[in-house]
Amino acid sequence: MTRVYGTDVYAYLVRARQQLDSRCCEDLFYAAFELRCAVESRLQQYLDAREDIAKHKKKGWRIAASEMELSKVFKDGRTIVEVKLTESTAGQLQLFYTPVSKTLVSAAECLGDLLHHRKTDLDPCDAWWEKTRSFLEETFAGLEFASAGTLLAPPMKSADGRGVYVKSFFHRSNPKMTLSISSCVSPRELI
């Protein structure tokens, strides 16, 4: 039976983790590829979720351009947003929008350097390997956080300013549910 090669952020994360866990020096290059694709995939998920920018969104491998497109749409697009849905008998459901940070975008662009031909050979004892592994682990952790959110876009105020626009990001089928939005202060690396 053939396995499907998944192309969503989570499939890339799983493969990146496998490459990092192998502890084989050469696998760091494959981990870099998987991480770069994961960042691209998450940004594309965010772009695809916004119908209002679908005509103008950028596709492809230009990570910084995709992140800039997103930040134009949501004034403070680098802020973590929590949405709480509460119902008197069922309790509370918390949803989060976790943005791709500028730090993660920069890291993803640096990953491209690992995807090209090396001009010099590297000894297995060279400190470069451990420095690169550390950088990839940090990138993995940042991406794991950015992909943990359950919303693909932050809620927006409706055109009349009296309601909240969350079209296609969750389904509110229970009329007894109330919605409260709280904007969380973003960690320093998200600024």
C-alpha positions in Angstrom: 0.0 0.0 0.0 1.4 3.4 -1.0 1.5 6.2 1.5 0.2 9.6 0.6 2.8 12.4 0.8 1.0 15.0 2.9 1.5 18.6 2.1 -0.2 20.4 5.0 1.8 22.0 7.8 1.3 19.0 10.1 2.7 16.5 7.7 5.8 18.6 7.1 6.2 19.0 10.8 6.1 15.2 11.4 8.7 14.5 8.7 10.9 17.3 10.0 10.7 15.8 13.5 11.7 12.4 12.1 14.7 13.9 10.3 15.8 15.8 13.4 15.4 12.8 15.6 17.5 10.6 13.4 20.6 12.3 14.7 22.3 11.8 11.3 24.2 14.8 10.1 22.9 14.5 6.5 19.3 14.4 7.7 19.6 18.1 8.8 19.4 19.1 5.2 16.1 17.1 4.8 14.8 18.6 8.0 15.5 22.1 6.7 13.5 21.3 3.5 10.5 20.0 5.5 10.6 23.0 7.8 10.7 25.5 5.0 7.8 23.8 3.3 5.9 23.7 6.6 6.2 27.5 7.0 5.1 28.0 3.4 2.1 25.7 3.9 1.0 27.4 7.1 1.2 30.9 5.5 -0.8 29.5 2.5 -3.4 28.1 4.8 -3.9 31.5 6.3 -4.0 33.2 2.9 -6.5 30.6 1.5 -8.8 31.1 4.5 -9.3 34.8 3.7 -11.8 35.0 0.9 -11.5 38.8 1.0 -7.9 38.6 -0.1 -8.1 35.5 -2.3 -7.9 37.5 -5.5 -4.8 39.3 -4.3 -2.9 36.6 -2.4 0.5 35.6 -3.4 1.3 31.9 -4.0 4.6 30.2 -4.1 7.8 30.1 -2.2 8.2 33.8 -1.3 7.6 33.5 2.4 8.2 37.2 3.3 5.8 38.3 0.6 3.1 35.9 1.9 3.6 37.1 5.5 3.4 40.8 4.3 0.2 40.1 2.5 -1.3 38.7 5.7 -0.2 41.6 7.8 -1.9 44.0 5.5 -5.2 42.4 6.0 -5.2 42.3 9.8 -3.9 45.5 11.4 -2.1 43.6 14.2 -1.7 40.3 12.5 1.2 39.2 14.7 -1.0 39.1 17.8 -2.3 35.9 19.3 -6.1 36.0 19.5 -8.2 33.9 21.7 -11.9 33.4 21.0 -14.1 31.8 23.7 -17.4 30.2 22.9 -19.6 29.6 25.9 -22.9 27.8 26.3 -24.7 27.7 29.6 -24.9 23.8 29.8 -22.1 22.7 27.5 -19.3 24.9 28.9 -16.6 26.7 27.0 -14.7 26.2 23.8 -11.5 28.1 23.3 -10.2 28.8 19.8 -6.9 30.5 19.0 -5.3 32.3 16.1 -1.5 31.9 16.3 0.3 33.9 13.7 3.5 33.0 11.9 6.0 35.3 13.6 8.5 37.6 11.9 11.2 35.6 13.6 9.9 32.4 12.0 9.6 34.0 8.6 13.3 35.1 8.9 14.3 31.6 10.0 12.4 30.0 7.1 14.2 32.3 4.6 17.5 31.2 6.2 16.6 27.6 5.7 16.9 28.2 1.9 20.7 28.4 2.4 20.7 24.8 3.5 18.9 23.7 0.3 21.7 24.7 -2.0 25.0 23.2 -3.0 27.7 23.5 -0.3 31.0 24.8 -1.6 33.1 23.1 1.0 33.0 19.7 2.7 32.2 19.5 6.4 33.8 17.2 8.9 31.3 15.4 11.1 33.0 17.0 14.1 32.6 20.5 12.8 30.7 22.8 15.2 28.6 23.9 12.2 26.5 20.7 12.5 25.5 21.4 16.1 24.9 25.1 15.4 22.6 24.1 12.5 20.8 21.4 14.5 20.1 24.0 17.2 18.8 26.5 14.7 16.5 23.8 13.1 15.2 22.9 16.6 14.4 26.5 17.4 12.7 26.8 14.0 10.7 23.6 14.6 9.5 25.0 18.0 8.4 28.3 16.5 6.5 26.5 13.8 4.9 24.1 16.2 3.6 27.1 18.1 2.4 28.8 14.9 0.5 25.7 13.8 -1.1 25.1 17.1 -3.9 27.7 16.5 -7.4 26.4 15.7 -8.4 29.5 13.7 -7.0 30.2 10.3 -7.6 33.9 10.6 -8.2 36.4 13.4 -11.8 37.5 13.9 -12.6 40.9 12.2 -15.1 43.5 13.1 -18.1 43.6 10.9 -18.5 46.4 8.4 -21.1 48.1 10.7 -18.7 47.8 13.7 -21.3 46.1 15.9 -20.4 42.5 15.4 -17.6 40.1 14.7 -16.7 38.6 11.4 -15.5 35.1 11.6 -16.9 33.7 8.4 -15.7 30.2 7.5 -13.4 29.8 10.5 -15.7 28.0 12.9 -19.4 27.1 12.7 -21.7 28.6 15.3 -24.7 26.3 15.1 -25.9 26.7 18.7 -27.9 30.0 19.1 -27.4 29.8 22.9 -23.6 30.3 22.5 -22.1 33.7 23.2 -18.9 34.9 21.7 -16.2 36.9 23.5 -13.0 38.0 21.9 -9.8 38.8 23.9 -6.6 39.9 22.3 -3.6 38.5 24.0 -0.4 40.4 24.2 2.0 38.7 21.9 5.3 37.3 23.0 8.3 39.5 22.3 9.3 37.3 19.3 5.9 38.0 17.6 6.4 41.7 17.5 
